[in-house]
Amino acid sequence: MFTKEQTKELSNLIFEQLIRAIDNYICLTEQTIDVNEASKVLGIKPDSVLKMIKRGKLIAAKKGKKWWIAKKYIKLLISKYKA
């Protein structure tokens, strides 16, 4: 039997891995842009884009040493904040 704490830790781990897998799938099937291009589109510094990725605010996947962001969802993010 798992304790309540162990169950919560396991469910959090599964959730994080599921989100990562979905982000990877989306980035494989959608047009992507790199962090530098996303920073220009969003009007923020590349470091801020990386923080948004780490906080789960952008759909992104790491390919090699670079992060790639789903372009379609950046447009949605922009429209959300301009509305």
Buried (B, 14 or more C-beta within 10 A) or exposed (E): EEEEEEEEEEEEEEEEEEEBEEBBEBBEEBEBBBBEBBBEBBEEEBEBBBEBBEEEEBBBBEEEEEBBBBBEBBEEBEEEEEE
